[in-house]
Amino acid sequence: MACAPTLRSTLLAAAALVLTGTSTPPALAQAAGDASGTQVDALEEIVVTARRRSETLQETPLAITAITPAQLESKATLNIGDLMGSAPNVLITQQNSGAAAANVSIRGLSFADVEKSFDPTVAIVVDGIFIGTSTGAFLDFFDIDSIEVLRGPQGTLFGRNTIGGVINIRRSRPTGENGGKLEVSYGKFNTWATRAILNANLIPDKLAAKFFYFHNESDGYYRNGITGKRVGGNNNENFGASFLLTPTENFEALLTLEKQVQDFDPVNSNISKTGEVFCSFAPARECNRNTRDDLYTVFNSPAHSNYKSPAATLEMNLDTDGIDFTSVTGYRTSDEAQTQDFDASSADLYYTNRIQDYWQFSQELRGAGKLTDSFDYVVGGFYYESKFNLFQATRLFGAVNPGADQYNTGRAKSYALFGDFNWKFADQWRLSGGGRWTKDQKQQINRIGTAQYPNSKYSGSKFTPKIVLDYRPDDNNMLYTSWSRGYRSGGFSSRGQTLLSSTTPFGPETVDSYEAGFKSALLNNRLQVNLAAYLSNYSDLQQNTTIPTTVGTGNETIVTNVGKAKIKGLELDVTARVTHDFKVTASLGLQKSNFDGFITTAPNAAGKLVKFDYSDVNMIYSPDVTGSLTAEYTVPLDAGDLVFSGSYRYVAPYDQQISLGPTQVDASGNVKVLSNDPRVRSDAQNLFDASATMKFDLGGNKAKVTLYGRNLFDDRGPNAAFTVAGLWSFSSGREPRTFGIQLGYEF
């Protein structure tokens, strides 16, 4: 905890030094070269597609962090979770109640739920395809061409469910040359990973192919408190092929066929305490445990999850005289079967069996071109459809309870038209903007036991505009300001247990986001400084609350529109080429968030419906400070290059659930919630990762050996936590210290 002010003050002081220009770091002051007189290279130019156009990072009037494959390789990055802290005000954690499920928060907005009926607040887009649920979004990071973290609403070009931002991922394309790369690694907790890519030139200059296979497995980093064995293991595979057809110079088609398969053992850590119902039935030593080291000892009954998800993506590009057309078609299905011991104790109190299937299809068609040399545009249309079926059987207190069985079916459709433009109306000034009109339709059928609830329908539409003004006083500096509106569709609470909660839709939420920033390239582009300040006003905020019921499983988690929220913050990205062989990147995110009028209703202990005022509780996944500092140093040797990389990330404490903590009750019985339950609050995280990589030639091909360590400070604490309506509480622990070796070969 004591290091938080230190990190904040250090990074703020460094930022002030750079931004005010009162002084220049001695190492960077050598404009012509490094200490030895060697010419220092400029930073590489990064091209992004955040606005559906190819433009450099420094020319894009948007708060965006671009992460290159080289950055991922130097950190021995395995999955999307390793991005947490690398970009300001970005959190990514894994949700263990769903297969490959990701909880993503950008600028303090997240919706941490694995149910298929809920839309994400942050869109994960892979090769132009929006992944419609959090399940399947915790992705492997081996075959990556680029990652762009777009902060703030991106509704104009990326869609309605981008109210918090977008993580835009592009995988590598077939190269058209015969070759490939292999990688194998072994690490702590008996963690194995094997990855392979093979490129083939099937028809010269016409048809290229890429075949890929990724596999990783682990015994898990939990121990069963009764047997002493490792638990929480997993086995993941992703395999497929991409085909790039280029029959003419102005047309190409890229088809990717793939399948993701995951088998894992779901575990929960028991954080129930005296006073919660389940602690009266569980062994005493399994309750009142701490939320740090105790999280890694679990008492669950055996459980298993199997997830299979085939997918297909087809991207076609046609360049004509004046207009470039792009079509992106996506298809994805999934089948899941998961058992889970949610009470997290050795007593058989609450055990579920969830079987569900999911299907999504999307089609986007857009055109881009120029009306004049100073005016360019992107226009298009988008269609999205998804369906899911869920069956959940629940065993309560050791007995099968058919009255709690849930059958849930849902369907969603979305249509959109969008347009975006850039107009350089003066020599140094540019006006950008656009808008998107979206129409959403949803329906749900829910059955609890023998209670069949009627088919419920929701329909809504929204126009979400954006306007940006930027000014470039010279080629190295840009200032910009913007206003944008984001939107997330309304819908239904699929875990609703009563007629009212199952059939009453919640409405859409919107955000008005104001942003101002500047981007600067200094010292002949050896130092890049990007700064953004923002204010986000949320209306009709959608929030999950868990309340007790007298039907079904005895509790229900429902979504309601609870009021307003305000988030304001500051974000800094700095990249510096200190010497030819030494590169430093840093980021800092500061933010303050609060609810305004978070009022909901729930039954009290006597069963009477009363008001609960959560206005003073913390927003979830919204830390006040995030920061990172990464250094990479290359030592040229006769045999090759030895690359050292070290990365420190800091994440301030944050809450992980809107939950019932200390309260005050007025004369009318209405409840004022003073804070969330302290057990759902993460501690401050100090994460240090390091690696050493030897790169060398091997028979004319490239090879490497990497020794890596992650979370070397062994900073332990909750990854996610949940309290269930006074019945019980559970959590999971973030990955403790781990280390290993990686071998790579490229030919």
Sequence and secondary structure as in RCSB ss.txt:
>XXXX:A:sequence
MACAPTLRSTLLAAAALVLTGTSTPPALAQAAGDASGTQVDALEEIVVTARRRSETLQETPLAITAITPAQLESK
ATLNIGDLMGSAPNVLITQQNSGAAAANVSIRGLSFADVEKSFDPTVAIVVDGIFIGTSTGAFLDFFDIDSIEVL
RGPQGTLFGRNTIGGVINIRRSRPTGENGGKLEVSYGKFNTWATRAILNANLIPDKLAAKFFYFHNESDGYYRNG
ITGKRVGGNNNENFGASFLLTPTENFEALLTLEKQVQDFDPVNSNISKTGEVFCSFAPARECNRNTRDDLYTVFN
SPAHSNYKSPAATLEMNLDTDGIDFTSVTGYRTSDEAQTQDFDASSADLYYTNRIQDYWQFSQELRGAGKLTDSF
DYVVGGFYYESKFNLFQATRLFGAVNPGADQYNTGRAKSYALFGDFNWKFADQWRLSGGGRWTKDQKQQINRIGT
AQYPNSKYSGSKFTPKIVLDYRPDDNNMLYTSWSRGYRSGGFSSRGQTLLSSTTPFGPETVDSYEAGFKSALLNN
RLQVNLAAYLSNYSDLQQNTTIPTTVGTGNETIVTNVGKAKIKGLELDVTARVTHDFKVTASLGLQKSNFDGFIT
TAPNAAGKLVKFDYSDVNMIYSPDVTGSLTAEYTVPLDAGDLVFSGSYRYVAPYDQQISLGPTQVDASGNVKVLS
NDPRVRSDAQNLFDASATMKFDLGGNKAKVTLYGRNLFDDRGPNAAFTVAGLWSFSSGREPRTFGIQLGYEF
>XXXX:A:secstr
 THHHHHHHHHHHHHHHHHH S   HHHH TTB TTS B       EE TTSS EEGGG  S EEEE HHHHHHT
T  BGGGGTTTSTTEEEEEETTSTTEEEEEETTB      TTS  SEEEEETTEE  SSTT S B SSEEEEEEE
ES  HHHH TT SSEEEEEEE    SSSEEEEEEEEETTTEEEEEEEEEEEEETTTEEEEEEEEEEEE  SEEET
TT  EE  EEEEEEEEEEEEEEETTEEEEEEEEEEEEEE    EE   TTSGGGGTS GGGSS  SSGGGGEE  
    EEEEEEEEEEEEEEE SSEEEEEEEEEEEEEEEEEEETT SSS SEEEEEEEEEEEEEEEEEEEEEEETTE
EEEEEEEEEEEEEEEEEEEEETTEE GGG EEEEEEEEEEEEEEEEEEEEETTEEEEEEEEEEEEEEEEEEEETT
EE   EEEEEEEEEEEEEEEEEEETTEEEEEEEEEEEE  B  TT  SHHHHH  B  EEEEEEEEEEEEEETTT
TEEEEEEEEEEEEES EEEEEEE SSTTSEEEEEEE  EEEEEEEEEEEEEEEETTEEEEEEEEEEEEEEE  EE
EEE TTS EEEEE TTS  BT  SEEEEEEEEEEEEETTEEEEEEEEEEEE   B S    SEEE TTS EEE S
  GGGB   EEEEEEEEEEEEEETTEEEEEEEEEESTT    EEEEEEETTTEEEEEE    EEEEEEEEE 
